[in-house]
């Protein structure tokens, strides 16, 4: 699992945790500074950069077994509904503290060029207390199942989820809550 520190990031600088040439993908995580969505994309277009900087972000959470929950996201101008699995077992069983105040949280969105590891966009959005509660319910369930955690069990749950919900839009229909993240001004 990737750790994340918001204080070390700046648009135009190299992301300290991404290797140049790293495979493309979007990762959801929970770091010391809170929630994050990290996109590593090859040669992002100006439209993709604008989407990460200013596009409407819709979010949902879908628990998918004892060891996996999916963050569901739709970022206007970048991607239709997509998903990113999260497993507490990958963080060596350390349950992150629920965000404060009032249970709401901030989520950092970072777009990185896969070839150079250069940060192309960086912003923070607010996530509601209701969505955080959904996430933490899923993580509490994962925490209680940690003694039975294995990578094989986690992968079996991911595979079963994709058989049950072949497309992210199918996962969205099964989620209890979908919201639009609050938009805060992007870093310049």
ROSE-4610 file (N, C-alpha, C; in Angstrom, 1 decimal, always signed):
// ROSE-4610
residu = [X/X/X/X/X/X/X/X/X/X/X/X/X/X/X/X/X/X/X/X/X/X/X/X/X/X/X/X/X/X/X/X/X/X/X/X/X/X/X/X/X/X/X/X/X/X/X/X/X/X/X/X/X/X/X/X/X/X/X/X/X/X/X/X/X/X/X/X/X/X/X/X/X/X/X/X/X/X/X/X/X/X/X/X/X/X/X/X/X/X/X/X/X/X/X/X/X/X/X/X/X/X/X/X/X/X/X/X/X/X/X/X/X/X/X/X/X/X/X/X/X/X/X/X/X/X/X/X/X/X/X/X/X/X/X/X/X/X/X/X/X/X/X/X/X/X/X/X/X/X/X/X/X/X/X/X/X/X/X/X/X/X/X/X/X/X/X/X/X/X/X/X/X/X/X/X/X/X/X/X/X/X/X/X/X/X/X/X/X/X/X/X/X/X/X/X/X/X/X/X/X/X/X/X/X/X/X/X/X/X/X/X/X/X/X/X/X/X/X/X/X/X/X/X/X/X/X/X/X/X/X/X/X/X/X/X/X/X/X/X/X/X/X/X/X/X/X/X/X/X/X/X/X/X/X/X/X/X/X/X/X/X/X/X/X/X/X/X/X/X/X/X/X/X/X/X/X/X/X/X/X/X/X/X/X/X/X/X/X/X/X/X/X/X/X/X/X/X/X/X/X/X/X/X/X/X/X/X/X/X/X/X/X/X/X/X/X/X/X/X/X/X/X/X/X/X/X/X/X/X/X/X/X/X/X/X/X/X/X/X/X/X/X/X/X/X/X/X/X/X/X/X/X/X/X/X/X/X/X/X/X/X/X/X/X/X/X/X/X/X/X/X/X/X/X/X/X/X/X/X/X/X/X/X/X/X/X/X/X/X/X/X/X/X/X/X/X/X/X/X/X/X/X/X/X/X/X/X/X/X/X/X/X/X/X/X/X/X/X/X/X/X/X/X/X/X/X/X/X/X/X/X/X/X/X/X/X/X/X/X/X/X/X/X/X/X/X/X/X/X/X/X/X/X/X/X/X/X/X/X/X/X/X/X/X/X/X/X/X/X/X/X/X/X/X/X/X/X/X/X/X/X/X/X/X/X/X/X/X/X/X/X/X/X/X/X/X/X/X/X/X/X/X/X/X/X/X/X/X/X/X/X/X/X/X/X/X/X/X/X/X/X/X/X/X/X/X/X/X/X/X/X/X/X/X/X/X/X/X/X/X/X/X/X/X/X/X/X/X/X/X/X/X/X/X/X/X/X/X/X/X/X/X/X]
num = [1/1/1/2/2/2/3/3/3/4/4/4/5/5/5/6/6/6/7/7/7/8/8/8/9/9/9/10/10/10/11/11/11/12/12/12/13/13/13/14/14/14/15/15/15/16/16/16/17/17/17/18/18/18/19/19/19/20/20/20/21/21/21/22/22/22/23/23/23/24/24/24/25/25/25/26/26/26/27/27/27/28/28/28/29/29/29/30/30/30/31/31/31/32/32/32/33/33/33/34/34/34/35/35/35/36/36/36/37/37/37/38/38/38/39/39/39/40/40/40/41/41/41/42/42/42/43/43/43/44/44/44/45/45/45/46/46/46/47/47/47/48/48/48/49/49/49/50/50/50/51/51/51/52/52/52/53/53/53/54/54/54/55/55/55/56/56/56/57/57/57/58/58/58/59/59/59/60/60/60/61/61/61/62/62/62/63/63/63/64/64/64/65/65/65/66/66/66/67/67/67/68/68/68/69/69/69/70/70/70/71/71/71/72/72/72/73/73/73/74/74/74/75/75/75/76/76/76/77/77/77/78/78/78/79/79/79/80/80/80/81/81/81/82/82/82/83/83/83/84/84/84/85/85/85/86/86/86/87/87/87/88/88/88/89/89/89/90/90/90/91/91/91/92/92/92/93/93/93/94/94/94/95/95/95/96/96/96/97/97/97/98/98/98/99/99/99/100/100/100/101/101/101/102/102/102/103/103/103/104/104/104/105/105/105/106/106/106/107/107/107/108/108/108/109/109/109/110/110/110/111/111/111/112/112/112/113/113/113/114/114/114/115/115/115/116/116/116/117/117/117/118/118/118/119/119/119/120/120/120/121/121/121/122/122/122/123/123/123/124/124/124/125/125/125/126/126/126/127/127/127/128/128/128/129/129/129/130/130/130/131/131/131/132/132/132/133/133/133/134/134/134/135/135/135/136/136/136/137/137/137/138/138/138/139/139/139/140/140/140/141/141/141/142/142/142/143/143/143/144/144/144/145/145/145/146/146/146/147/147/147/148/148/148/149/149/149/150/150/150/151/151/151/152/152/152/153/153/153/154/154/154/155/155/155/156/156/156/157/157/157/158/158/158/159/159/159/160/160/160/161/161/161/162/162/162/163/163/163/164/164/164/165/165/165/166/166/166/167/167/167/168/168/168/169/169/169/170/170/170/171/171/171/172/172/172/173/173/173/174/174/174/175/175/175/176/176/176/177/177/177/178/178/178/179/179/179/180/180/180/181/181/181/182/182/182/183/183/183/184/184/184/185/185/185/186/186/186/187/187/187/188/188/188]
x = [+0.8/+0.0/+0.9/+0.5/+1.2/+0.9/+1.9/+1.6/+1.6/+1.0/+0.8/+1.0/+1.7/+1.8/+1.5/+0.5/+0.1/+1.2/+1.9/+2.8/+4.0/+4.3/+5.5/+5.1/+3.9/+3.4/+3.3/+3.7/+3.5/+3.4/+2.5/+2.3/+3.6/+4.0/+5.3/+6.5/+6.3/+7.4/+7.2/+8.2/+8.1/+7.4/+6.5/+5.8/+6.7/+6.9/+8.0/+7.7/+6.4/+6.1/+5.8/+5.9/+5.7/+7.0/+7.3/+8.5/+8.2/+9.1/+9.0/+8.8/+7.9/+7.6/+6.7/+6.2/+5.3/+4.0/+3.4/+2.2/+1.1/+0.2/-0.9/-1.9/-2.7/-3.8/-4.2/-5.4/-5.9/-6.0/-5.4/-5.4/-6.1/-6.9/-7.6/-6.8/-6.6/-5.9/-6.2/-5.7/-5.9/-4.5/-4.0/-2.7/-2.8/-1.6/-1.6/-2.3/-2.4/-3.1/-4.6/-5.1/-6.5/-6.6/-7.7/-8.1/-7.4/-7.1/-6.5/-6.9/-6.9/-7.1/-6.0/-5.2/-3.9/-4.1/-4.0/-4.1/-2.7/-2.2/-0.9/-1.2/-1.1/-1.6/-0.4/-0.3/+0.7/+0.3/+1.2/+1.1/-0.3/-0.8/-2.1/-2.4/-3.5/-3.9/-4.3/-4.4/-4.9/-6.3/-7.1/-8.5/-8.5/-7.6/-7.5/-7.0/-6.0/-5.5/-6.5/-7.3/-8.4/-9.5/-9.7/-10.7/-10.3/-9.0/-8.5/-8.4/-8.2/-8.2/-9.5/-10.5/-11.8/-13.0/-12.9/-14.1/-14.9/-16.2/-17.1/-16.7/-16.6/-16.3/-17.4/-17.9/-18.9/-18.3/-18.7/-18.1/-19.2/-18.8/-19.6/-18.6/-19.2/-18.4/-19.3/-18.6/-19.3/-18.5/-18.9/-18.2/-18.4/-17.4/-17.5/-16.9/-17.2/-16.7/-16.0/-15.3/-14.6/-13.4/-12.8/-11.4/-11.3/-12.4/-12.4/-13.6/-13.3/-14.4/-13.9/-14.8/-14.5/-14.9/-13.9/-14.3/-14.7/-15.9/-16.5/-16.3/-15.9/-15.7/-16.0/-16.5/-16.8/-16.2/-15.3/-14.6/-14.9/-15.8/-16.2/-15.0/-14.9/-13.8/-12.7/-12.7/-11.6/-12.1/-13.1/-13.5/-15.0/-15.7/-17.0/-16.9/-17.9/-17.8/-16.7/-15.9/-14.7/-14.6/-13.8/-13.6/-12.2/-11.9/-10.6/-10.8/-10.3/-10.5/-9.6/-10.0/-9.2/-9.3/-8.2/-8.1/-7.3/-7.9/-7.2/-6.0/-6.1/-5.1/-3.8/-3.9/-2.7/-2.0/-2.7/-2.0/-1.5/-1.3/-0.8/-1.7/-3.0/-4.0/-4.1/-3.5/-3.6/-4.9/-5.9/-7.1/-7.0/-7.1/-7.0/-8.0/-7.7/-8.6/-9.7/-10.9/-12.0/-11.7/-12.0/-11.7/-12.5/-12.0/-12.6/-12.6/-13.4/-14.4/-15.7/-16.6/-18.0/-18.0/-16.9/-16.9/-16.7/-16.7/-16.4/-14.9/-14.5/-13.1/-12.7/-11.4/-10.9/-10.3/-10.4/-9.7/-8.8/-7.6/-6.7/-6.7/-6.8/-6.8/-5.5/-4.7/-3.4/-3.3/-3.0/-2.7/-1.3/-0.7/+0.8/+1.0/+2.0/+2.4/+3.2/+2.7/+3.4/+4.8/+5.1/+6.5/+7.5/+7.1/+8.1/+7.9/+6.7/+6.3/+6.1/+5.9/+5.6/+4.2/+3.9/+2.6/+2.0/+0.8/+0.2/-1.0/-1.6/-2.8/-2.9/-3.3/-3.4/-4.5/-5.5/-6.6/-7.1/-7.9/-8.6/-10.1/-10.8/-12.3/-12.8/-14.0/-14.5/-15.4/-15.4/-16.2/-17.2/-18.4/-19.4/-19.2/-19.8/-19.8/-20.5/-21.6/-22.3/-21.5/-20.7/-19.9/-18.7/-18.2/-17.1/-17.6/-18.9/-19.5/-19.6/-20.0/-20.1/-18.7/-17.7/-16.3/-15.9/-16.1/-15.6/-16.3/-17.6/-18.3/-17.7/-17.3/-16.7/-15.3/-14.6/-13.2/-13.3/-14.4/-14.6/-14.8/-15.6/-15.8/-14.5/-13.7/-12.4/-11.5/-11.5/-10.7/-11.0/-12.3/-12.7/-12.4/-12.1/-11.8/-10.3/-9.5/-8.0/-7.4/-7.8/-7.1/-7.2/-8.3/-8.5/-7.9/-7.3/-6.8/-5.6/-5.7/-4.5/-4.7/-3.6/-3.7/-4.6/-4.6/-5.4/-6.9/-7.2/-8.6/-9.1/-8.2/-8.5/-8.7/-7.8/-8.0/-9.2/-9.6/-10.8/-12.0/-12.0/-13.1/-13.2/-12.1/-12.0/-12.6/-12.1/-12.6/-14.1/-14.6/-16.0/-16.8/-16.3/-17.0/-17.1/-16.0/-16.1/-17.0/-17.1/-18.1/-19.5/-19.8/-21.1/-21.5/-20.5/-20.7/-19.6/-19.9/-18.9/-18.4/-19.2/-18.8/-19.0/-18.2/-18.3/-19.7/-20.4/-21.7/-22.7/-22.4/-23.2/-22.9/-21.7/-21.4/-22.1/-22.2/-22.8/-24.3/-25.0/-26.4/-26.5/-25.5/-25.5/-25.0/-24.4/-23.9/-25.1/-24.9/-25.9/-26.0/-24.9/-24.8/-23.9/-24.3/-23.5/-23.6/-22.5/-22.5/-21.6/-21.8/-20.9/-19.9/-18.6/-17.7/-17.7/-17.5/-17.4/-16.1/-16.2/-15.1/-14.4/-13.1/-12.3/-11.4/-10.9/-10.1/-8.8/-8.4/-7.2/-6.0/-4.9/-3.6/-3.1/-2.4/-1.9/-0.4]
y = [-1.2/+0.0/+1.2/+2.2/+3.4/+4.4/+5.0/+6.0/+7.3/+8.3/+9.6/+10.7/+11.7/+12.9/+14.1/+14.9/+16.0/+17.1/+17.2/+18.3/+18.3/+17.2/+17.1/+17.2/+17.5/+17.5/+18.9/+19.1/+20.4/+20.1/+20.8/+20.7/+21.1/+20.3/+20.6/+19.8/+19.3/+18.6/+17.1/+16.3/+14.8/+14.3/+13.4/+12.7/+11.8/+12.0/+11.2/+9.7/+9.3/+7.9/+7.2/+7.9/+7.3/+7.2/+6.0/+5.8/+6.2/+6.9/+7.2/+5.8/+5.7/+4.5/+3.5/+4.0/+3.1/+2.8/+1.7/+1.4/+2.3/+2.6/+3.4/+2.8/+3.7/+3.2/+4.3/+4.1/+5.0/+4.2/+4.7/+4.1/+4.9/+4.3/+4.9/+4.5/+5.4/+5.0/+5.9/+5.5/+6.3/+6.5/+7.7/+7.9/+8.7/+9.1/+9.9/+11.2/+11.7/+13.0/+12.9/+11.6/+11.5/+10.6/+10.8/+10.0/+10.6/+9.7/+10.2/+9.3/+9.9/+9.3/+9.7/+8.7/+9.0/+8.4/+9.3/+8.8/+8.9/+7.8/+7.7/+7.4/+8.4/+8.3/+8.7/+7.9/+8.3/+9.5/+10.5/+11.7/+12.3/+12.7/+13.2/+14.4/+14.5/+15.5/+16.8/+17.9/+19.1/+18.9/+18.2/+17.9/+17.0/+16.0/+15.2/+16.0/+16.8/+17.6/+18.6/+19.2/+20.1/+19.3/+18.0/+17.2/+16.9/+16.6/+16.3/+17.6/+18.7/+20.0/+20.6/+20.4/+21.1/+20.2/+19.0/+18.2/+17.8/+17.6/+17.1/+15.7/+15.4/+14.1/+13.5/+12.3/+11.6/+10.4/+10.1/+9.0/+8.1/+6.8/+5.9/+4.8/+4.0/+3.0/+1.7/+0.6/-0.7/-1.8/-2.2/-3.4/-4.6/-5.4/-6.6/-7.8/-8.0/-9.2/-8.8/-9.7/-9.5/-8.7/-8.7/-8.1/-7.0/-6.6/-5.7/-4.7/-3.5/-2.5/-1.7/-1.3/-0.5/+0.9/+1.8/+3.2/+3.3/+3.9/+4.1/+5.6/+5.9/+7.3/+7.5/+8.7/+9.2/+10.6/+10.9/+12.2/+12.8/+13.8/+14.4/+14.8/+14.5/+14.9/+13.9/+12.9/+11.9/+10.5/+10.1/+8.7/+8.6/+7.7/+7.3/+6.5/+6.0/+5.3/+4.3/+4.3/+3.4/+3.0/+2.0/+1.6/+1.3/+1.4/+1.2/+0.4/-0.9/-1.7/-1.3/-1.4/-1.1/-2.2/-2.6/-3.7/-3.3/-3.3/-3.0/-3.9/-5.1/-6.1/-5.7/-4.9/-4.4/-3.3/-2.8/-1.7/-2.4/-3.7/-4.4/-4.3/-4.1/-4.2/-2.9/-1.8/-0.6/+0.1/+0.2/+0.9/+2.4/+3.1/+4.5/+5.2/+6.2/+6.9/+7.6/+7.6/+8.3/+9.8/+10.3/+11.7/+12.6/+13.7/+14.7/+16.1/+17.0/+17.1/+16.5/+16.2/+15.7/+14.6/+13.8/+12.6/+12.9/+14.2/+14.5/+14.4/+14.4/+14.3/+15.1/+15.2/+15.8/+14.6/+14.7/+13.8/+14.5/+14.1/+14.7/+14.0/+14.7/+14.1/+14.6/+13.6/+13.9/+13.2/+13.9/+13.3/+13.4/+12.3/+12.2/+11.6/+12.2/+11.6/+10.4/+9.2/+8.0/+7.9/+8.6/+8.6/+9.3/+10.4/+11.3/+11.3/+10.8/+10.9/+12.4/+13.3/+14.7/+14.9/+15.7/+16.0/+17.0/+16.7/+17.5/+18.3/+17.7/+18.4/+17.9/+18.8/+18.5/+19.4/+18.7/+19.5/+18.7/+19.3/+18.7/+18.9/+17.9/+18.0/+17.5/+17.9/+17.4/+16.2/+15.3/+14.1/+14.1/+13.8/+14.0/+13.0/+13.3/+12.4/+11.1/+11.2/+10.0/+9.0/+9.5/+8.7/+8.1/+9.0/+8.5/+7.4/+7.5/+6.5/+5.2/+5.2/+4.0/+3.4/+4.2/+3.7/+3.0/+3.7/+3.2/+2.0/+1.8/+0.6/-0.6/-0.3/-1.4/-1.7/-0.7/-1.0/-1.6/-1.3/-2.0/-3.5/-3.8/-5.2/-5.9/-5.2/-5.7/-5.9/-5.0/-5.1/-6.3/-6.6/-7.8/-9.1/-9.0/-10.2/-10.4/-9.5/-9.5/-10.8/-11.5/-12.8/-13.8/-13.7/-14.6/-14.0/-12.8/-12.2/-12.9/-13.0/-13.4/-12.8/-12.7/-12.1/-12.9/-14.2/-15.1/-14.9/-14.7/-14.4/-13.1/-12.1/-10.8/-10.9/-11.5/-11.6/-12.4/-13.4/-14.2/-13.3/-12.4/-11.5/-10.5/-10.0/-9.0/-9.7/-10.9/-11.7/-11.9/-12.3/-12.6/-11.3/-10.2/-8.9/-8.6/-8.8/-8.5/-9.5/-10.7/-11.6/-11.1/-10.7/-10.2/-8.9/-8.0/-6.6/-6.5/-6.9/-6.9/-5.5/-4.5/-3.1/-2.2/-1.2/-0.2/+0.3/+0.6/+1.1/+0.1/-1.2/-2.2/-2.1/-1.8/-1.6/-0.3/+0.7/+2.0/+1.7/+0.8/+0.5/-0.3/-1.0/-1.8/-0.9/+0.2/+1.0/+1.7/+1.8/+2.4/+4.0/+4.6/+6.0/+6.5/+7.4/+8.1/+9.6/+10.3/+11.7/+12.4/+13.7/+14.6/+15.2/+15.0/+15.6/+17.1/+17.7/+19.2/+19.6/+20.6/+21.1/+22.3/+22.1/+23.2/+23.7/+24.9/+25.5/+24.6/+24.5/+23.7/+24.4/+23.6/+24.2/+24.9/+26.0/+26.7/+26.8]
z = [+0.0/+0.0/+0.0/-0.8/-0.9/+0.2/+0.9/+1.8/+1.1/+1.7/+1.0/+2.0/+1.6/+2.5/+1.6/+2.0/+1.2/+1.2/+2.3/+2.5/+1.5/+0.9/+0.1/-1.4/-1.8/-3.1/-3.7/-5.0/-5.6/-7.1/-7.8/-9.2/-9.9/-10.9/-11.6/-11.0/-9.8/-9.2/-9.4/-9.1/-9.2/-8.0/-8.2/-7.0/-6.3/-5.0/-4.3/-4.2/-4.5/-4.3/-5.6/-6.7/-8.1/-8.8/-9.4/-10.2/-11.6/-12.3/-13.7/-14.4/-15.3/-16.0/-15.3/-14.2/-13.4/-14.3/-14.2/-14.9/-14.6/-15.6/-15.4/-14.5/-13.8/-13.0/-12.0/-11.4/-10.4/-9.1/-8.0/-6.7/-5.7/-4.9/-3.7/-2.5/-1.6/-0.4/+0.8/+1.9/+3.1/+3.7/+3.8/+4.3/+5.6/+6.1/+7.4/+7.3/+6.1/+5.9/+5.5/+5.3/+4.9/+3.7/+3.0/+1.8/+0.6/-0.3/-1.6/-2.8/-3.9/-5.2/-6.1/-6.5/-7.2/-8.6/-9.6/-11.0/-11.6/-12.1/-12.8/-14.3/-15.1/-16.5/-17.5/-18.5/-19.5/-20.4/-20.4/-21.2/-21.1/-19.9/-19.7/-20.6/-21.2/-22.1/-21.3/-22.0/-21.2/-20.7/-21.5/-21.0/-19.7/-19.7/-18.5/-17.3/-17.5/-16.5/-15.9/-16.8/-16.3/-15.5/-16.0/-15.3/-13.9/-13.7/-12.3/-11.5/-12.2/-11.4/-11.1/-12.0/-11.8/-12.0/-12.5/-12.9/-11.7/-12.0/-11.0/-10.6/-9.4/-8.9/-8.1/-8.6/-7.9/-7.2/-6.0/-5.2/-4.6/-4.4/-3.7/-3.1/-2.2/-1.5/-1.6/-2.0/-2.1/-1.4/-0.2/+0.4/-0.4/-0.6/-1.4/-0.8/+0.5/+1.2/+2.5/+3.1/+4.4/+4.2/+3.0/+2.9/+1.8/+1.2/+0.1/+0.1/-0.2/-0.4/-1.7/-2.5/-3.7/-3.5/-3.8/-4.0/-5.4/-5.6/-6.9/-7.2/-8.4/-8.8/-10.2/-10.5/-11.8/-11.9/-12.7/-12.8/-14.2/-14.2/-15.5/-16.3/-17.6/-18.4/-18.4/-17.5/-17.4/-17.5/-16.7/-16.7/-16.4/-17.1/-16.6/-15.3/-14.8/-13.5/-13.6/-12.5/-12.4/-11.0/-10.7/-9.3/-8.9/-7.6/-7.1/-5.8/-5.8/-4.6/-3.5/-2.2/-1.1/-0.1/+0.5/+1.5/+2.6/+3.8/+5.0/+5.3/+4.8/+5.0/+4.3/+3.3/+2.6/+3.4/+4.4/+5.2/+6.5/+6.5/+7.6/+8.8/+8.6/+9.7/+10.5/+10.0/+10.8/+10.3/+11.2/+10.8/+10.9/+9.8/+9.9/+10.8/+11.4/+12.3/+11.4/+11.9/+11.1/+11.0/+9.8/+9.6/+10.5/+10.9/+11.7/+11.0/+11.3/+12.3/+11.8/+12.7/+12.4/+11.4/+11.3/+10.4/+9.0/+8.5/+7.1/+6.9/+5.6/+5.4/+4.1/+3.9/+2.7/+1.9/+0.6/-0.3/-1.3/-1.3/-2.2/-3.6/-4.7/-6.0/-6.7/-7.1/-7.7/-9.0/-10.1/-11.4/-11.7/-12.0/-12.2/-13.6/-14.4/-15.7/-15.4/-16.0/-15.7/-16.2/-17.3/-17.9/-17.0/-16.4/-15.7/-14.2/-13.7/-12.3/-11.9/-12.9/-12.6/-12.3/-11.3/-10.8/-11.8/-12.4/-13.4/-12.8/-11.8/-11.1/-9.7/-8.9/-7.4/-6.9/-6.2/-5.6/-4.4/-3.6/-2.5/-2.6/-2.3/-2.3/-0.9/-0.6/+0.7/+0.4/+1.4/+1.3/+2.5/+2.3/+3.4/+4.5/+5.7/+6.8/+6.5/+5.7/+5.3/+4.5/+3.5/+2.7/+3.6/+4.5/+5.4/+6.3/+6.8/+7.6/+6.9/+5.6/+4.7/+4.6/+4.4/+4.2/+5.5/+6.7/+7.9/+8.4/+8.0/+8.3/+7.6/+6.3/+5.5/+6.1/+6.6/+7.1/+8.5/+9.3/+10.6/+10.3/+9.3/+8.9/+8.5/+7.7/+7.3/+8.6/+9.5/+10.7/+11.5/+11.6/+12.4/+11.7/+10.3/+9.6/+9.3/+9.9/+9.7/+10.0/+11.1/+11.3/+10.2/+9.3/+8.2/+6.9/+7.0/+5.7/+5.1/+3.8/+3.0/+1.7/+0.9/-0.4/-1.3/-1.1/-1.9/-1.6/-0.3/+0.0/-0.5/-0.4/-1.0/-2.5/-3.2/-4.7/-5.0/-4.3/-4.5/-4.4/-3.4/-3.3/-4.4/-4.8/-6.0/-7.2/-7.5/-8.6/-8.6/-7.4/-7.2/-7.4/-7.0/-7.2/-8.6/-9.4/-10.8/-11.6/-11.1/-11.7/-11.4/-10.2/-9.8/-10.4/-10.5/-11.0/-12.1/-13.3/-14.4/-14.8/-14.5/-14.9/-13.6/-13.6/-12.4/-12.3/-13.4/-13.4/-12.7/-12.7/-12.0/-10.5/-10.1/-8.7/-8.2/-9.0/-8.6/-8.2/-9.0/-8.7/-7.4/-6.9/-5.7/-4.5/-4.7/-3.6/-2.8/-1.5/-0.7/-0.9/-1.3/-1.3/-2.4/-3.2/-4.2/-3.9/-4.0/-3.7/-4.7/-4.8/-5.5/-4.4/-4.6/-3.7/-3.8/-2.6/-2.6/-3.2/-4.1/-4.8/-4.1/-3.8/-3.2/-4.3/-4.2/-5.2/-5.5/-6.7/-7.0/-6.6/-6.4/-6.2/-7.5/-7.4/-8.6/-8.5]
